[in-house]
Amino acid sequence: MYEVTGATHRGKSHIENNMSNQDSFCSISISGTEKKGALIAVADGHGSEAHKYSAAGAKIAISVTKAIFPALVKLGFTSSKLLKQLSKTVLYQWQKSVLDYHYKNHSDEEFSFVLYGTTLRFVMIDENSNAFFFSVGDGITAIFDKTGNPSFFENSHGSNTDEPTASLCNASLSDLKYQFINLDESSGVLVATDGFDTFLNTAKNLKKHFVHTVMFSSGKTLQTNIEGLSREYSQINNEDDSSIAIVKLQQELSHEHLPSEVSLTEKQEETL
């Protein structure tokens, strides 16, 4: 059984300006059934006036992903054609759900997908550690090996921050990034919105926090650690909301070359 957890918190500027959290996330583990699996997902609503319903757009993106997940676990992740079709389905179902939501709740306003602009990234994992990675827009997806070293899938490290991020509200099929990866040699996977991407902006720092916050804890302690990391970072030099979701594939890391523990204060100083 995979262990999953996640958290989301408002950024400092959003609290100061009495703005709601524009992010949404989910972390789900299926067990005790014929097929087992895990899903982690985060969505980052854009939050500006042009995207004034982006919080709803982000929630809808997560709801669509959750609805698709059980069927995909039953089918398995063996067909690249299936994964391509799933990527299209995510986009089309989001568009349909947003349209339905708008006319139920804001029928007096002219409709535009832009009003609901959001990013989305998720990882779905089956019982054989086969994983489907998906992203549209900025953020971070990291895969950790057995010693906690991360590698990245379609994250925004090194991207031009002056360019607008891709979004479900105006995405073409070429904006949908997806890949099949087997995780047999991995200890865990993390997805996060760009609030965390800004914070965990080096592999060295990401490894330290993953190892000491995630791999050496479980159950309620793991959830408490992730909640604390999300809450504290959302108040440290960060204008944006921060959301993170994690799945642990192994309960223990190899102890070879483990990094020394690092505090949030130390981490912040390293990135200045």
C-alpha positions in Angstrom: 0.0 0.0 0.0 1.3 3.4 -0.9 1.4 6.2 1.7 0.1 9.6 0.4 -0.3 13.0 1.9 -0.5 16.6 1.0 -1.2 20.2 2.1 -2.1 23.6 0.8 -1.8 27.1 2.4 -2.4 30.7 1.4 0.6 32.8 0.5 1.5 35.7 2.7 0.3 38.4 0.3 -3.0 36.6 -0.2 -3.6 36.6 3.6 -2.7 40.3 3.8 -5.0 41.2 1.0 -7.8 38.9 2.2 -7.7 36.7 -0.9 -8.7 33.1 -0.8 -6.4 30.2 -1.6 -6.4 29.7 -5.4 -4.7 26.3 -5.2 -6.2 22.8 -4.8 -4.7 19.4 -4.3 -5.5 15.7 -3.6 -3.6 12.7 -2.4 -5.4 9.3 -2.7 -4.4 5.7 -2.1 -6.6 2.8 -3.2 -6.1 -0.5 -1.3 -8.2 -3.5 -0.2 -9.6 -3.8 -3.7 -8.8 -5.9 -6.8 -6.5 -3.2 -8.1 -4.3 -0.9 -5.9 -2.9 2.5 -6.8 -2.1 6.1 -5.7 -2.9 9.5 -7.1 -1.2 12.8 -6.2 -2.3 16.1 -7.9 -2.0 19.9 -7.5 -3.6 22.7 -9.4 -2.7 26.4 -9.2 -5.4 28.9 -10.1 -3.9 32.0 -11.6 -5.7 34.4 -9.2 -5.7 37.7 -11.2 -8.9 39.6 -12.0 -8.8 38.2 -15.5 -9.0 34.7 -13.9 -11.4 35.7 -11.1 -12.9 32.2 -10.8 -9.5 30.4 -10.9 -10.0 28.9 -7.5 -13.1 27.1 -8.9 -11.1 26.2 -12.0 -8.4 24.5 -9.8 -10.9 22.6 -7.8 -12.6 21.4 -10.9 -9.2 20.3 -12.3 -8.6 18.2 -9.2 -12.2 16.8 -9.3 -11.8 15.7 -12.9 -8.5 14.0 -12.1 -10.0 12.1 -9.1 -12.9 11.0 -11.2 -10.7 9.5 -13.9 -8.2 7.8 -11.6 -10.2 4.6 -10.5 -11.0 3.6 -14.1 -7.4 4.1 -15.1 -6.0 1.9 -12.3 -8.3 -0.9 -13.4 -7.2 -0.5 -17.1 -3.5 -0.3 -16.3 -0.9 2.0 -17.8 0.5 -0.3 -20.4 -0.6 1.6 -23.6 0.9 4.8 -24.8 -2.2 5.4 -26.9 -4.3 5.1 -23.7 -2.2 7.8 -22.0 -2.4 10.1 -24.9 -6.2 9.7 -24.9 -6.3 10.2 -21.1 -4.5 13.6 -21.5 -7.1 14.7 -24.0 -9.9 13.5 -21.7 -8.5 15.5 -18.8 -8.6 18.7 -20.8 -12.0 18.1 -22.4 -13.6 17.0 -19.1 -12.2 20.1 -17.4 -13.7 22.3 -20.2 -17.1 20.6 -19.9 -17.2 20.8 -16.1 -16.1 24.5 -16.1 -18.8 25.3 -18.6 -21.5 23.5 -16.5 -20.2 25.2 -13.4 -20.3 28.6 -14.9 -23.9 28.4 -16.2 -25.1 27.0 -12.8 -23.3 29.8 -10.8 -22.6 32.8 -13.0 -25.1 32.6 -15.8 -25.5 36.4 -15.8 -21.8 36.8 -16.9 -20.4 36.2 -20.4 -18.5 32.9 -20.3 -14.8 32.5 -21.0 -12.4 29.6 -20.0 -9.9 32.4 -19.1 -12.0 33.2 -16.0 -11.1 29.7 -14.6 -7.5 29.6 -15.6 -5.4 27.1 -13.7 -2.4 24.8 -14.0 -2.6 21.0 -13.3 0.0 18.3 -12.6 -0.5 14.8 -11.3 1.0 11.4 -11.0 -1.1 8.2 -11.1 0.5 5.0 -9.9 -0.7 1.4 -10.3 0.1 -1.6 -8.1 3.1 -2.5 -10.2 4.7 0.9 -9.7 3.9 2.0 -13.2 3.2 5.7 -13.2 1.5 8.2 -15.5 2.9 11.7 -15.2 0.9 14.6 -16.5 1.4 18.4 -16.4 0.2 21.6 -18.0 1.7 24.8 -16.7 4.4 25.6 -14.2 5.2 23.8 -10.9 7.4 20.9 -10.0 7.3 17.1 -10.3 10.2 15.2 -8.7 11.0 11.5 -8.6 13.3 10.4 -5.7 15.6 7.4 -6.0 16.4 5.1 -3.1 18.9 7.5 -1.5 16.5 10.5 -1.9 18.2 12.1 -4.9 15.6 13.8 -7.1 15.1 13.9 -10.8 12.6 16.2 -12.5 9.7 15.8 -14.9 8.4 18.9 -16.7 9.0 21.4 -14.0 9.6 25.1 -14.2 13.2 25.2 -13.1 15.2 27.5 -15.3 12.1 28.7 -17.2 11.6 32.3 -18.3 9.4 33.7 -15.5 8.4 36.7 -17.8 6.5 34.3 -20.0 2.9 33.3 -18.9 2.6 29.8 -17.8 0.6 27.3 -19.9 -2.9 26.9 -18.6 -5.9 24.6 -18.9 -7.9 27.7 -19.9 -6.1 28.1 -23.2 -4.2 24.8 -23.6 -3.6 23.1 -26.9 -2.9 19.4 -27.0 0.8 20.3 -27.4 0.8 22.0 -24.0 -0.2 18.7 -22.3 3.0 17.0 -21.1 2.7 13.3 -20.2 4.9 10.3 -19.8 4.9 6.7 -18.6 7.6 5.9 -16.0 8.3 2.7 -14.0 9.1 3.6 -10.3 10.6 0.2 -9.1 13.8 2.0 -8.2 12.2 5.0 -6.7 11.4 5.9 -3.1 8.7 8.5 -3.7 7.2 11.2 -5.9 6.4 14.8 -5.2 4.2 17.3 -7.1 3.9 20.9 -6.1 2.7 24.3 -7.3 5.2 27.0 -8.3 5.0 28.4 -4.8 7.0 25.4 -3.7 9.0 25.3 -6.9 10.3 28.8 -6.0 11.3 27.5 -2.6 12.8 24.1 -3.4 14.8 25.4 -6.3 17.8 23.1 -6.2 18.2 19.4 -6.2 20.3 19.6 -3.1 17.7 21.4 -1.0 14.9 19.3 -2.3 16.7 16.1 -1.3 17.3 17.4 2.2 13.7 18.3 2.8 12.4 15.2 1.2 14.6 12.8 3.2 14.1 14.4 6.6 10.5 15.6 6.3 9.0 12.6 4.3 11.1 9.4 4.4 11.8 9.4 8.1 8.1 9.8 9.1 4.8 8.1 8.4 1.1 8.3 9.4 0.0 11.3 11.4 3.6 12.4 11.8 4.1 12.6 8.1 0.9 14.6 7.6 2.0 17.0 10.4 5.4 17.4 8.8 4.0 18.3 5.4 1.4 20.6 6.9 4.1 22.4 8.8 6.4 22.7 5.8 3.6 24.1 3.7 2.3 26.5 6.3 5.7 27.8 7.3 7.0 28.3 3.7 3.8 30.1 2.7 4.8 32.8 5.1 8.5 33.0 4.2 9.3 35.4 1.4 6.5 34.0 -0.7 3.7 35.9 -2.4 1.9 32.8 -3.8 -0.1 30.0 -2.3 1.8 26.8 -1.8 0.5 23.3 -2.4 2.3 19.9 -2.2 1.3 16.2 -2.5 3.6 13.3 -1.9 3.5 9.5 -2.4 5.9 7.2 -0.6 6.7 4.1 -2.5 9.2 2.7 0.1 9.1 3.0 3.8 12.9 3.3 4.2 15.7 5.0 2.3 19.2 3.6 1.9 21.3 5.3 4.5 24.2 5.8 2.2 25.1 9.4 1.6 22.1 10.8 3.4 22.2 14.6 3.7 22.4 16.4 7.0 19.1 17.8 8.3 18.2 21.3 7.2 15.8 23.8 8.8 13.5 26.1 6.8 15.7 29.1 8.0 18.8 27.4 6.7 17.0 26.5 3.5 16.0 30.1 2.9 19.5 31.4 3.4 20.8 28.9 0.8 18.5 30.2 -1.9 19.2 34.0 -1.5 
